[in-house]
Amino acid sequence: MLARRKTLPPAASTAILIAIYFAVTLLIPRPQTVKPEGWRLLGIFAATVMGLIFQPIPGGALVLIAVTLSTLLAGLTIQKALSGFADPVVWLVLSAFFISNALLNTGLARRIALLFVRTFGRTSLGVCYALGFTDLVLATIIPSSGARSGGVVLPIARSVAELYGSEPGPTSVRLGSFLIVGVYQSVCVVSAMLLTGQAANALAARMAGQFLHYQITWVSWLQAGIAPGLLSLALVPWIVYRLHPPTVRKTPEAAAFASRELAAMGRMSRQELIVCVVFASVCGLWIFSKLDASIPALLGASVLLASGALNWADLIADRIAWDVFIWYGGLFELARALGEAGVTQALANGVGAALAPYSVVTLFIVALLVYFYSHYGFASITAHTLAMYPAFCAVMLSRGVPPGLAAFSLACFGNLCAALTNYGTTPAPMFFAQGYVTLGTWWRIGFIVSLATLFIWSTVGFLWWKYLGIW
């Protein structure tokens, strides 16, 4: 989802967005292949992407304004401008948020996390693994990395640290600082492994279909991410452990804490059992049926509503889910309209011409590194994806990079790069704000881990994708 790095006064941010629009439409030469209304749409789109970073107003409101302006300035009909809200993937994301609401509210998500900690949490490294794999299980259905980690994983990590007297400050080195940074790095890996790893992944999947004519489904993303993802989940906590070791290595009290908490929760309630069955059934239908992925998700949400495990009043009040629905549906249609107007291809042709002297292999490597490390300048995976994914896809396709390789490498690397900073995605400020880790330590570990994940995904990952026939 959308994350803030810093906030400017609303008036200043609004002035910057207006200036960006006029800079694009008046100062940048318009290619002859693009009509004036298409270029004005680019101005609206560029201002919107920057607005998601500065956020003079909430992201959903900003996108709604952009959709409205596209009908007044960029020649879109109102039916066309609003058609993104009818896209099945938009409803897939919304339904997944609804199901995640039931997982969190019934306590099933917390029960899953405690079971992992009870099983694997007898060492500090084991606790980190337990919470990382908890996030992986929850990510199969919860498309909000912030909800998963902030609502379930982070509170348990903090509780385990406090069991050993590890608080922000001098005692943070006992356990807390290792868990905070190690678990966050695992969350970034999980986000790259699944279509539902975080909300913007569905946007990348749709863009791959639009600009590369390569279809990504929930199952195909799972297949692509499983091998490099599991290897990364195994190695990344160990790397953090070596770089930033805790002084407390054995944590039997963590497993005991999980056992006590599970005992206090008691046996699974009727509602938990219903949610568990729906959770497993939706994932099973995604894997084994040929239905559009939105249908099992909507069916699962409907069963939960009919059974009473979900409350409609709670869903109406779920502002995060509806915020995602507004900005995702609106942004998807704006991006699609840009492609139909020829803007994306024109931009790709310009970049491709500049890189023409380089071989396809060199171009691919340079493009991936630029795409990855440019995230230092973004406070949102969504903004990063919108700003760079379409153009990089078009450039790679024009130079002969296999569509599947381009689609998955950009989509997955766009999540892994969020590990670089303390503002790279929604969970980052949640974890960093706990006060256990200094800024220098966070950035140092993030950069070193980035080298490891880049190596894993560009070797094991690419070979695995070759075996799957992705390229």
C-alpha positions as CSV (number, residue, x, y, z in Angstrom):
1,M,0.0,0.0,0.0
2,L,1.0,3.6,0.3
3,A,3.6,4.8,2.8
4,R,4.8,8.2,3.7
5,R,8.4,9.3,4.0
6,K,7.9,13.0,4.8
7,T,5.0,15.5,4.7
8,L,5.0,18.9,3.1
9,P,2.3,21.5,3.9
10,P,-0.8,20.8,1.8
11,A,-0.6,24.1,-0.1
12,A,3.0,23.5,-1.0
13,S,2.4,19.9,-2.1
14,T,-0.6,21.0,-4.2
15,A,1.4,23.7,-5.9
16,I,4.1,21.2,-6.7
17,L,1.6,18.8,-8.3
18,I,0.1,21.6,-10.4
19,A,3.6,22.6,-11.5
20,I,4.4,19.0,-12.5
21,Y,1.3,18.9,-14.7
22,F,2.1,22.1,-16.5
23,A,5.8,21.1,-16.8
24,V,4.9,17.9,-18.5
25,T,2.2,19.4,-20.8
26,L,4.0,22.6,-21.7
27,L,7.8,22.1,-21.4
28,I,8.3,18.5,-22.5
29,P,8.1,18.1,-26.3
30,R,5.1,15.9,-27.3
31,P,5.9,13.1,-29.7
32,Q,4.0,13.3,-33.0
33,T,2.5,9.9,-32.3
34,V,0.7,11.2,-29.2
35,K,-2.4,13.4,-29.4
36,P,-2.6,16.5,-27.1
37,E,-5.2,14.9,-24.9
38,G,-2.9,11.9,-24.4
39,W,-0.1,14.2,-23.3
40,R,-2.4,16.0,-20.9
41,L,-3.3,12.6,-19.5
42,L,0.5,12.0,-18.9
43,G,0.6,15.3,-17.0
44,I,-2.3,14.2,-14.8
45,F,-0.7,10.8,-14.3
46,A,2.7,12.2,-13.4
47,A,1.2,14.6,-10.9
48,T,-0.8,11.8,-9.3
49,V,2.3,9.6,-8.9
50,M,4.1,12.4,-7.2
51,G,1.1,13.1,-5.1
52,L,1.1,9.6,-3.8
53,I,4.6,10.4,-2.5
54,F,3.9,13.8,-1.0
55,Q,0.2,13.1,-0.1
56,P,-1.2,16.6,0.3
57,I,-4.5,14.6,0.7
58,P,-5.1,10.9,1.1
59,G,-4.2,8.7,-1.9
60,G,-7.7,7.6,-2.6
61,A,-9.0,11.1,-2.8
62,L,-6.1,12.2,-5.0
63,V,-6.8,9.4,-7.5
64,L,-10.5,10.2,-7.5
65,I,-9.6,13.8,-8.4
66,A,-7.3,12.5,-11.2
67,V,-10.0,10.3,-12.6
68,T,-12.4,13.3,-12.7
69,L,-9.8,15.6,-14.3
70,S,-9.1,12.9,-17.0
71,T,-12.6,13.4,-18.3
72,L,-12.3,17.2,-18.3
73,L,-8.7,17.6,-19.7
74,A,-7.7,14.3,-21.3
75,G,-10.7,13.4,-23.4
76,L,-11.8,10.3,-21.5
77,T,-15.5,9.6,-21.3
78,I,-16.9,9.2,-17.8
79,Q,-17.7,5.6,-18.6
80,K,-14.1,5.0,-19.7
81,A,-12.6,6.8,-16.7
82,L,-14.6,4.8,-14.2
83,S,-14.2,1.4,-16.0
84,G,-11.2,0.4,-13.9
85,F,-13.6,0.0,-10.9
86,A,-15.3,-2.9,-12.8
87,D,-12.1,-4.8,-13.4
88,P,-12.2,-8.3,-11.8
89,V,-8.7,-7.8,-10.3
90,V,-9.9,-4.8,-8.4
91,W,-12.7,-6.9,-6.8
92,L,-10.2,-9.7,-6.2
93,V,-8.1,-7.3,-4.0
94,L,-11.2,-5.9,-2.3
95,S,-12.6,-9.4,-1.5
96,A,-9.2,-10.5,-0.2
97,F,-9.2,-7.5,2.2
98,F,-12.6,-8.6,3.4
99,I,-11.4,-12.2,4.1
100,S,-8.3,-10.8,5.8
101,N,-10.7,-8.8,8.0
102,A,-12.2,-12.1,9.2
103,L,-8.8,-13.6,9.8
104,L,-7.7,-10.7,11.9
105,N,-10.9,-10.1,13.8
106,T,-11.6,-13.7,14.8
107,G,-8.0,-14.1,16.1
108,L,-7.2,-16.9,13.6
109,A,-4.2,-15.0,12.2
110,R,-2.7,-14.5,15.7
111,R,-3.3,-18.2,16.4
112,I,-1.3,-19.2,13.3
113,A,1.5,-16.9,14.4
114,L,1.6,-18.3,17.9
115,L,1.6,-21.9,16.6
116,F,4.7,-21.0,14.5
117,V,6.4,-19.4,17.5
118,R,5.6,-22.3,19.8
119,T,7.1,-24.8,17.2
120,F,10.2,-22.9,16.1
121,G,10.7,-20.2,18.7
122,R,13.3,-21.7,21.0
123,T,16.1,-19.6,19.6
124,S,16.2,-16.0,18.5
125,L,16.8,-17.0,14.9
126,G,13.9,-19.5,15.2
127,V,11.6,-16.7,16.3
128,C,12.5,-14.7,13.3
129,Y,11.9,-17.7,11.0
130,A,8.5,-18.4,12.7
131,L,7.3,-14.8,12.2
132,G,8.6,-14.7,8.6
133,F,6.7,-17.9,7.7
134,T,3.6,-16.7,9.5
135,D,3.7,-13.7,7.2
136,L,4.0,-16.1,4.2
137,V,1.0,-18.1,5.3
138,L,-1.1,-15.0,5.8
139,A,0.0,-13.5,2.5
140,T,-1.7,-16.2,0.6
141,I,-5.0,-14.3,1.3
142,I,-4.2,-11.0,2.9
143,P,-3.0,-8.5,0.3
144,S,-2.0,-5.9,2.8
145,S,1.6,-6.3,4.1
146,G,0.8,-3.5,6.6
147,A,-2.2,-5.4,8.0
148,R,-0.3,-8.7,8.3
149,S,2.8,-7.4,9.8
150,G,1.5,-4.4,11.7
151,G,-1.6,-6.3,13.1
152,V,-0.1,-9.7,13.8
153,V,3.6,-10.2,13.3
154,L,5.0,-7.0,14.8
155,P,3.1,-7.1,18.1
156,I,4.3,-10.7,18.7
157,A,7.9,-9.7,17.8
158,R,7.7,-6.8,20.2
159,S,6.2,-9.0,23.0
160,V,8.9,-11.7,22.6
161,A,11.6,-9.0,22.8
162,E,10.1,-7.6,26.0
163,L,10.0,-11.0,27.6
164,Y,13.8,-10.7,27.7
165,G,13.9,-7.1,28.9
166,S,14.8,-5.8,25.4
167,E,13.4,-2.3,25.0
168,P,14.4,0.6,22.7
169,G,17.7,2.0,23.9
170,P,20.6,0.2,25.5
171,T,18.8,-3.1,25.9
172,S,17.7,-3.3,22.3
173,V,20.7,-5.4,21.3
174,R,19.5,-8.2,23.6
175,L,16.9,-9.3,21.1
176,G,14.5,-6.6,19.9
177,S,16.7,-4.9,17.3
178,F,17.5,-8.2,15.6
179,L,13.9,-9.3,15.5
180,I,12.6,-5.9,14.2
181,V,15.0,-5.7,11.3
182,G,15.1,-9.5,10.6
183,V,11.3,-9.8,10.5
184,Y,10.9,-6.7,8.3
185,Q,13.4,-8.1,5.8
186,S,11.4,-11.3,5.7
187,V,8.2,-9.4,5.1
188,C,9.7,-7.8,2.0
189,V,10.7,-11.2,0.6
190,V,7.1,-12.5,1.2
191,S,5.7,-9.5,-0.6
192,A,7.7,-10.6,-3.7
193,M,6.5,-14.2,-3.5
194,L,2.7,-13.9,-4.1
195,L,0.2,-12.0,-6.1
196,T,-1.5,-11.2,-2.8
197,G,1.9,-10.4,-1.2
198,Q,0.9,-6.7,-1.2
199,A,-1.7,-4.6,-2.9
200,A,0.3,-3.2,-5.8
201,N,1.3,-6.7,-7.1
202,A,-2.1,-7.0,-8.7
203,L,-1.4,-3.7,-10.5
204,A,1.9,-5.0,-11.8
205,A,0.2,-8.2,-13.0
206,R,-2.4,-6.2,-14.9
207,M,0.3,-4.0,-16.4
208,A,2.2,-7.1,-17.6
209,G,-0.9,-8.2,-19.4
210,Q,-1.4,-4.8,-20.9
211,F,2.2,-3.8,-22.0
212,L,3.8,-7.2,-22.4
213,H,0.7,-9.3,-23.3
214,Y,1.8,-11.7,-20.6
215,Q,-0.8,-12.9,-18.2
216,I,0.1,-13.4,-14.5
217,T,-2.3,-15.3,-12.3
218,W,-2.2,-16.1,-8.6
219,V,-1.0,-19.6,-9.3
220,S,1.7,-18.5,-11.8
221,W,3.1,-15.9,-9.4
222,L,3.1,-18.6,-6.6
223,Q,5.1,-21.0,-8.9
224,A,7.5,-18.2,-9.9
225,G,8.1,-17.0,-6.4
226,I,8.3,-20.3,-4.4
227,A,11.8,-21.4,-5.1
228,P,13.8,-18.1,-4.9
229,G,11.4,-16.9,-2.2
230,L,11.9,-19.9,0.2
231,L,15.6,-19.8,-0.3
232,S,15.6,-16.0,0.5
233,L,13.4,-16.7,3.6
234,A,15.9,-19.2,4.7
235,L,19.0,-17.1,4.1
236,V,17.9,-13.5,4.9
237,P,17.3,-13.9,8.6
238,W,20.6,-15.7,8.9
239,I,22.4,-12.9,7.1
240,V,20.8,-10.3,9.5
241,Y,21.7,-12.6,12.4
242,R,25.4,-12.5,11.3
243,L,25.4,-8.8,10.6
244,H,23.4,-7.7,13.7
245,P,23.5,-10.6,16.2
246,P,21.4,-10.5,19.4
247,T,23.0,-11.1,22.7
248,V,20.2,-13.5,23.6
249,R,20.5,-16.5,21.4
250,K,18.3,-19.1,23.2
251,T,14.7,-18.1,23.7
252,P,12.8,-20.9,25.4
253,E,10.5,-18.4,27.1
254,A,9.3,-17.3,23.6
255,A,7.9,-20.8,23.0
256,A,6.5,-20.9,26.5
257,F,4.9,-17.5,25.9
258,A,3.2,-18.8,22.7
259,S,1.9,-21.8,24.6
260,R,0.4,-19.7,27.3
261,E,-1.2,-17.4,24.8
262,L,-2.7,-20.3,22.9
263,A,-4.0,-21.8,26.1
264,A,-5.6,-18.5,26.9
265,M,-7.3,-18.4,23.5
266,G,-8.7,-21.8,24.1
267,R,-10.1,-24.1,21.4
268,M,-10.9,-22.6,18.0
269,S,-14.3,-20.9,18.0
270,R,-17.0,-21.7,15.4
271,Q,-16.2,-18.5,13.6
272,E,-12.5,-19.3,13.5
273,L,-13.3,-22.8,12.0
274,I,-15.5,-21.2,9.3
275,V,-12.8,-18.7,8.4
276,C,-10.2,-21.5,8.3
277,V,-12.3,-23.6,5.9
278,V,-13.0,-20.6,3.7
279,F,-9.3,-19.6,3.8
280,A,-8.2,-23.1,2.7
281,S,-11.1,-23.4,0.1
282,V,-10.3,-20.0,-1.6
283,C,-6.6,-20.9,-1.9
284,G,-7.5,-24.4,-3.2
285,L,-9.8,-22.9,-5.9
286,W,-7.1,-20.5,-6.9
287,I,-4.7,-23.4,-7.3
288,F,-6.8,-26.1,-8.8
289,S,-9.8,-24.4,-10.6
290,K,-9.8,-22.5,-13.8
291,L,-12.1,-19.8,-12.5
292,D,-11.1,-16.2,-12.7
293,A,-9.3,-15.5,-9.3
294,S,-11.9,-12.9,-8.4
295,I,-14.7,-15.5,-8.3
296,P,-13.3,-17.7,-5.4
297,A,-12.4,-14.5,-3.5
298,L,-15.9,-13.1,-3.9
299,L,-17.4,-16.5,-3.1
300,G,-15.3,-16.7,0.1
301,A,-16.3,-13.3,1.3
302,S,-20.0,-14.1,0.5
303,V,-19.8,-17.3,2.6
304,L,-18.2,-15.4,5.5
305,L,-21.0,-12.8,5.4
306,A,-23.8,-15.4,5.2
307,S,-22.3,-17.3,8.1
308,G,-21.9,-14.3,10.3
309,A,-18.1,-14.7,10.5
310,L,-18.0,-11.3,8.7
311,N,-20.1,-8.4,9.7
312,W,-21.2,-6.0,6.9
313,A,-21.0,-3.0,9.2
314,D,-17.3,-3.8,9.9
315,L,-16.7,-4.1,6.2
316,I,-18.3,-0.7,5.5
317,A,-16.0,0.7,8.2
318,D,-12.9,-0.9,6.7
319,R,-11.4,2.4,5.4
320,I,-8.2,0.7,4.2
321,A,-10.0,-1.8,2.0
322,W,-12.2,0.9,0.4
323,D,-9.2,3.3,0.0
324,V,-7.3,0.6,-1.9
325,F,-10.4,0.0,-4.0
326,I,-10.6,3.6,-5.0
327,W,-6.9,4.2,-5.8
328,Y,-6.3,0.9,-7.4
329,G,-9.3,1.0,-9.7
330,G,-8.6,4.6,-10.7
331,L,-4.9,4.1,-11.2
332,F,-5.4,1.0,-13.3
333,E,-7.7,2.8,-15.7
334,L,-5.3,5.8,-16.0
335,A,-2.4,3.5,-16.7
336,R,-4.4,1.6,-19.3
337,A,-5.6,4.8,-21.0
338,L,-1.9,6.0,-21.2
339,G,-1.1,2.8,-23.1
340,E,-4.0,3.1,-25.4
341,A,-3.0,6.7,-26.1
342,G,0.5,5.6,-27.2
343,V,2.2,7.5,-24.4
344,T,3.9,4.5,-22.8
345,Q,5.2,3.3,-26.1
346,A,6.5,6.7,-27.1
347,L,8.4,7.0,-23.8
348,A,9.8,3.5,-24.2
349,N,10.9,4.3,-27.7
350,G,12.9,7.3,-26.4
351,V,14.6,5.3,-23.7
352,G,15.2,2.4,-26.1
353,A,16.9,4.7,-28.5
354,A,19.2,6.0,-25.8
355,L,20.2,2.5,-24.9
356,A,20.4,1.2,-28.5
357,P,24.3,0.8,-28.4
358,Y,24.1,-1.8,-25.6
359,S,23.4,-5.5,-26.0
360,V,20.1,-7.0,-24.8
361,V,21.9,-8.6,-21.8
362,T,23.6,-5.4,-20.7
363,L,20.4,-3.5,-21.2
364,F,18.5,-6.0,-19.1
365,I,21.0,-6.0,-16.2
366,V,21.3,-2.2,-16.2
367,A,17.6,-1.7,-16.3
368,L,17.0,-4.1,-13.4
369,L,19.6,-2.4,-11.3
370,V,18.3,1.1,-12.1
371,Y,14.7,-0.1,-11.4
372,F,15.8,-1.7,-8.0
373,Y,17.9,1.0,-6.6
374,S,15.8,3.9,-7.7
375,H,13.5,2.8,-4.9
376,Y,15.7,5.0,-2.6
377,G,13.6,7.8,-4.1
378,F,10.2,6.3,-3.5
379,A,8.1,6.0,-0.3
380,S,5.6,3.6,-2.0
381,I,5.8,0.4,-4.0
382,T,2.7,1.6,-5.7
383,A,4.2,4.9,-6.8
384,H,7.4,3.1,-8.0
385,T,5.4,0.6,-10.0
386,L,3.2,3.2,-11.6
387,A,6.1,5.5,-12.5
388,M,8.5,2.9,-13.9
389,Y,7.0,-0.6,-14.6
390,P,5.2,0.2,-17.9
391,A,8.1,2.0,-19.5
392,F,10.7,-0.6,-18.4
393,C,8.4,-3.3,-19.7
394,A,8.1,-1.6,-23.0
395,V,11.8,-1.0,-23.3
396,M,12.6,-4.6,-22.5
397,L,10.0,-6.0,-24.9
398,S,11.3,-3.7,-27.7
399,R,14.9,-5.1,-27.2
400,G,13.9,-8.7,-27.2
401,V,13.8,-9.6,-23.5
402,P,11.3,-12.5,-23.1
403,P,8.0,-11.1,-21.8
404,G,7.7,-13.5,-18.9
405,L,11.3,-12.7,-17.7
406,A,10.6,-9.0,-17.9
407,A,7.2,-9.2,-16.2
408,F,8.3,-11.3,-13.2
409,S,11.7,-9.7,-12.7
410,L,10.3,-6.2,-12.5
411,A,7.3,-7.3,-10.4
412,C,9.4,-9.2,-7.9
413,F,12.3,-6.9,-7.7
414,G,9.9,-4.0,-7.1
415,N,9.0,-5.7,-3.8
416,L,12.5,-6.8,-2.7
417,C,13.8,-3.2,-3.1
418,A,11.5,-2.0,-0.3
419,A,14.0,-3.6,2.1
420,L,16.5,-0.8,1.4
421,T,15.0,2.0,3.5
422,N,12.9,2.8,6.5
423,Y,10.2,4.3,4.3
424,G,10.1,1.9,1.3
425,T,6.7,0.4,1.9
426,T,3.9,0.6,4.5
427,P,5.4,-1.8,7.1
428,A,8.7,0.0,7.1
429,P,7.8,3.0,9.2
430,M,5.8,0.7,11.5
431,F,8.8,-1.4,12.3
432,F,11.3,1.5,12.3
433,A,9.1,3.6,14.6
434,Q,9.5,1.0,17.4
435,G,12.9,2.6,18.1
436,Y,15.0,-0.5,18.3
437,V,17.2,0.1,15.2
438,T,19.2,3.2,14.3
439,L,18.8,4.7,10.8
440,G,22.4,3.8,9.9
441,T,22.0,0.2,10.9
442,W,18.7,-0.1,9.0
443,W,20.2,1.2,5.8
444,R,23.4,-0.7,6.1
445,I,21.6,-4.0,6.6
446,G,19.1,-3.2,3.9
447,F,21.8,-2.6,1.3
448,I,23.7,-5.8,2.2
449,V,20.5,-7.9,2.1
450,S,19.6,-6.3,-1.2
451,L,22.8,-7.7,-2.7
452,A,21.9,-11.2,-1.4
453,T,18.3,-11.1,-2.7
454,L,19.4,-9.7,-6.0
455,F,21.9,-12.6,-6.4
456,I,19.4,-15.3,-5.3
457,W,16.5,-14.1,-7.5
458,S,18.8,-13.4,-10.6
459,T,20.4,-16.9,-10.4
460,V,18.2,-19.4,-8.7
461,G,15.1,-17.4,-9.6
462,F,16.0,-17.0,-13.3
463,L,17.0,-20.7,-13.6
464,W,13.8,-21.7,-11.9
465,W,11.8,-19.5,-14.2
466,K,13.6,-21.1,-17.2
467,Y,12.6,-24.5,-15.9
468,L,9.0,-23.4,-15.6
469,G,9.0,-22.1,-19.1
470,I,8.5,-18.5,-18.1
471,W,11.3,-17.5,-20.6
